[in-house]
């Protein structure tokens, strides 16, 4: 930091005309010059307040005193204080912060452990190389969704492997293996993705393994559950989701079976199916299996990417599990922000952990791989993209945690520790400001609050403007999907530029309203008063960060958000640094430029604690854009970009509030603004040129091709539907297929369609069986001569999902009539809508799939159809 003070206050008349002496004066230390200026002004003020002090014999006569006072007035009026900070210094700090943030991120999320062979791990250790053999075997079966033959083969493989574990277990260890097939059940959750839906299931197969000591009878009554799912969606072999987790569990079971003879608790490994169909596997186990009543703690292993560090993203409700995991794990990793997002419903997803918490009332931990989330449920969830060291990281953490817990006791009660926050804290702070600074200080506080409000508004506005521009200049609204670092130029640069603009506006207001009462009472030259106002405005901008994070701390604590601790991290260290190095206890001192040490100390702890989490969350949000449009064609093309822009801009405006406070007295502000504009312009030009493709072989666009047979109208219609969960139209893809697809939002079923022929004899029939009392008895009969009764499928009815391993061609539903007056227009709506899906590729669908670009991939999820769907409805009749 460089501060230049050009002054004649301490120079003799002769020295004012001597260049050599003037240079010597200017080369004096910044702090000594500033303190001399402050002391001189303070002495001048004291003389005005206590004129009798001049009678001291040691002082000059009254006439000479008057002359000195007059001279001081002249000197103060001619005072010129030029405060400037080196632009190179600010750039150096910026580079240091960026580098440190990236280093923290790599250490927290990219530093994976060394792979161990089976020999290196030993009988009681964990080997990723051994676990990867299971991943290879499972992915070779290809996609294995529920009701597929491939899933049967996957179950057979897992069953064979656990039988090997049983055979090779320690002689004092019991390994019980149960091939469990669930009965009929209904899964109705009260929250999350499937809120309000009735998920009806039957004939779901699971493999359950219980490991416990032979001679510890009570161990069987207290179990730790480790769960994951074998089934995948129909579009991928599921190397990450969730063959990697199944492989980790198989290796854990082998290791635990060698050391369980001294356990106090048992360990249950649940290899379930039906997770991708609505968490039905976990629900059927919890509600029907006899061992479920012995479970005291549940651990769920999941994946929404291809490896990386598997971190905790949901935990609780008891803190006991996560506290013990932190003590036991070799490489602990977690994301409290993810839990808050899941709880708020902003992330439209669900895991088996929801069933364990909501239905069984268990506490526990939910782990997930989250690297490269763009491949989730697409063909690119493959073993080649699975990061080495990922399974070793999860396996060693889980093994250490299990070994710790099975030797101790698991508490039966769940403790709920609430944190209270005083609602009067803000009022107390404002009262302190008014008492020590008066009305001008309160005005300055309000203006400093406007500084971070302006910074956020401008930051979001600039980033959102780019988000609106992208669909106009690019063939895809998400041109950064395959190159996430492009978001630095597209969203981060505009966000920083907006934050600078917002702070600059507040800085201009603060300069006109200084809160230092002493400077208002003294007779100072306009130039000196302006420079003092700049210094004071800089300080208020820095202190605006305190207010910003204080408000977030109060808000988060009131709503009991787990990630509220981040606000504390960004509030306490900067406040401590400011109080230690900058704060003064008297209003008589004039403000000085903020020290560089204050900034470094302020940001050291926040960057160390939160940089990795913020970068990981931003990366995850970017990857999720691939599947952002949950209702294809129902959302504007720019909406996904706007969400990403708002998230990034919010992070920028919140975290850069302290750093940007230093820029306004820096000579580099203009060059920084210019550089940011150039970076943004070059990024937009790169997008417009199409040099970097939006999608690649490894980052595919999520599409679906469905052969639809619609019998809900008067005329039976058959067509091919092509739609995408990735934002943007499908004009390029539809043109390449040359199938005559037409696009339009007026299509009643899907976004794009092309009519094809279909044999009416293969269309399902919906019949009314009887009508008596207050209900309708309906028969949903599929006259299916082509595939036979053994053809596996999935039935969907209204908000309910029904499926069987052996899909019956007939079942009965009962619908109860609602009493009361109904509007006539409602009478025209169907009483029931039904959809029957088959995982079958018709010749028409196959033709479209072969002609789609290679960067396209079928996308699977529990609410999306297979490649063949029958639609039917029952109209309301009197």
Buried (B, 14 or more C-beta within 10 A) or exposed (E): BBBEBEBBBEBEEEBEEEEEBBEEBEEEEBEEBBBBBBEBBBEBBEBEEEEEEBEEEEEEEEEEBEEBBEEBEEBBEEBEBEBEBBBEBBBEBBEEBEEBBBBBBEEBBBEBBEBBEBEEBEEBBBBBBBBBBBBEBBBEBBBBBBBBEBBBBBBEBBBEBBBEBBEEBBEEBBBBBBEBEBEEBBBBBEBBBBEEBBBBBBBBBBBBBBBBBEEBEEBBEBBBBBBBBBBBBBBBBBBBBBBBBBBBBBBBBBBBBBBBBEBBBBBBBBBBBBBBBBBBBBBBBBBBBEBBEBBBBBBBBBBBBBBBBBBBBBBBBBBBBBEBBEEBBEBBBBBBBBBBBBBEEEBBBBBBBBBBBBBBEBBBBBBBBBBBBBBBBBBBBBBEBBBBBBBBBBBBBBBBBBBBBBEEEBEEEEEEEEEEBEEEEEEEBBEEBEEEBBEBBBBBBBBBBBBBBBBBBBBBBBBBEBBBBBBEEBBBBBBBBBBBEBBBBBBBBBBBBBBBBBBBBBBEBBBEBBBBBBBEEBEBBEBBBBBBBBBBBBBBBBBBBBBBBBBBBBEBBEEEBBBBBBBBBBBBBBBEBBEEBBEEEEBEBBBBBBBBEBBEBBBBBBBBBBBBBBBBBBBBBBBBBBBBBEEBBEEEBBBBBBBBBBBBBBBBBBBBBBBBBBBBBBBBBEEBBEBBEEBBEEBBEBBBEEEEBBBBEBBBBBBBBBBBBBBBEEEBBBBBBBBBBBBBBBEEBBEEBEBEBEBEEEBEBBBBBBEBEBEEEBBBEBEEEEEEEEEBBBBBBBEBEEBEEEBBBBBBBBEBBBBBBEBBBEBEBEBEEEEEEEEEEEEEEEBBBBBBBBBBBBEBBEBBBEEBEEBBBBBBBBEBBBBBBBBBBBEEEE
